[in-house]
Amino acid sequence: MKTDRIELLKWLPDPDENIEIDWPKVHKTLGLDHTKWLLAQPEQQCQMVLERGEVYCRLVAEFYDDRTLTQYHLMWAK
């Protein structure tokens, strides 16, 4: 299954911080419509994934369907 990834948000976590999504910050950064659209997609086509790396935490959209990815780019191109 092909996967395309788009980074939505990245931040420096506190060293002892439990990984939690700051939804008000996500809504402010991406927009409520953008966030709702991503969350409304079937999980076989698109998912939002929270990653914790060595330095950063990232919220990423993973796409498993080319049509959904194309629709995403048409709707939310920056």
Secondary structure by P-SEA (a helix, b strand, c coil): cbbbbbbcbbbbcccccccccaaaaaaaaccaaaaaaaaacccccbbbbbbbccccccbbbbbccaaaaaaaaacccc
